[in-house]
Each structure stands twice: as structure tokens, then as C-alpha cells.
Amino acid sequence: MVVRAIKQSLLYRIPVGGMIFHSDRGSQYASVAVRNILNQNKIIQSINRKGNCYYNTAAESFFHTLKVELIYTRNYLSREEARTEIFEYIEIFYNRQRRRSTINYYTPVEFEERNIKLVA
């Protein structure tokens, strides 16, 4: 699943030198397959120290927001219904409409586009 997610993200974004893939110490992130795809795309792997959630505060904050704003407010009738609603929340609302104070009140898409222009 992790390799598939990385491959999908690479279809939509061209990795730039020095890009970092940060994760916890889960075996799915430390697998040979994940390390290979990261190396092939010159992506640096960063892994949390054991038992320290503070290294990945952005991801922890995102999942908290997802749960509070969507998941805890619904009773899904099927996995497909949950998958569809979570996808729509992330791709339509969270990434394109929801402004974040931690990135100067840009949406994640606006912030990424702005930074790509600065690097180019």
C-alpha cells in the first residue's frame, strides 16, 4: 500500500532534489520495496525515533483534523462509502479550500504552488 501511494504521488508531482519522505518506524515504511522506490527517485527517507510522535506533528495534526471534522461525525454503511467521503474531504475540501494558519492561511494546494514557483 505504501509503495502504491508513493507511486501515485510521483505521477502528480515531480520530486525535487532533497525531497524528504518522513514516517514513523512502521515496518511498511522500512521495507526494501519502499527504500528502493525512494532511492530510485532520489528521495531522502527520514524515520522517527522510537516512541516520539513529535517528529511528525503535521501528519498527527492532519489525522486529528480528519477524525474530528469528518470521521467522528459519520456512521459509514460500507468501506466504499467511507473511502469516497474521505477522498472527497482530502482532495476537494482539505487540500483546496481549508486554509491553514501554519502555512500563512494558504490552502495546501496554494502553498505548494507558491513554493514551486519560488524554487523554479
N, C-alpha and C positions, 0 to 999 in steps of 0.2 A: 504494500500500500504506500509506503514512504517513497520508494523508487518511482512508482506511478505518479505520485504527487509532484515530485521533483521534475520528472519529465514533462508533465503538464505545464508546470510553471515556466520551464525553459522554452516551451512553444510560444508563450506570450511575452517573454522578457528575454532580452539578450544579456547574459551575465557580463558584468564588467570586472576587470582585474581587481582583486582584493575583496570581492563579494564574500560575505560570511554566512554560513548556514549554522545557526545556533540551535541546540536542542538539549534535552535532559539526557540522562545516561541510559535510556531505554535501549534494549538490545536491538530493536528495529532500526535505531539510528546509528548503531555501531557496527552494523552488518557490513560484510565485504561488498555487497551489491551497492549499498548507499555510499560507502567510501569510494568505490570505483567511479560511480557517476559524478560525484563531486570532484574527484581528481581530474576526470576527463574534461570537465568544464571549468577547471581552474578556480573552483570554489573552495574556500578555506572552511574546514569544519571546526566548530567550537562546541565543546560539551561542558555542561555544568559540573561543578564539583559535587560530590555526593551529598545529598540532603540539603542543598541550597537552592531554594526556589527564587531567590532574589536576582539571580543572573538572568532570568528570563521574564522580567516584570511586564514587558509589553505583551507577551503571549498570555501570561497569567491574567492580566487586565482584560485582554480581549475575551478570553473564555468566561471570565466573570460577567462581563457585559452581555455576551451572548446568552448566558444562562438566565440572567435577571430580566433582560429585555424581551426574550423570546421563549426559551425552552420552559422555564418555570410557569409561564402564563398559559401553556397549552397542554392538552392531552391528545397526543397523536394516535390516530387509529391504525397506522401502519408505518413501517420503516420508510417506505417510499414517500409518504406524506411528510414525515419528519425531514427526510433528505431534501425534498423540494423546498420546504419552508426555510430550512437552514441555509440552503444555497441562495435563495432569493434574499434573505436577510443580509448575508455577507456580500453578495455581488451587487445587489441593487441598492440596499439601504446603507449598510455599514461602510462600504468602500466608496460610494459615490455621493451620499447625502449627509451622513453623520459627521459633523465637524468635531475635531479632537483638540482639546486645549494643549495637549503635549506636543502638537505639531503646528502651533500658531493658528489654530482654528481653521486649518485646511481639512478637506476630506483626505483620506489616504490616497485616492487617485490623484487629486490635485497636488498633494505633497510630492508624490513620486514623479509626476510630470514636471513639476517645477525643478526638482533636483536633477532630472535627466537633462534638462536644458542647461543647468548650471555646469554640469560635467562636460557637455558637448562643446 
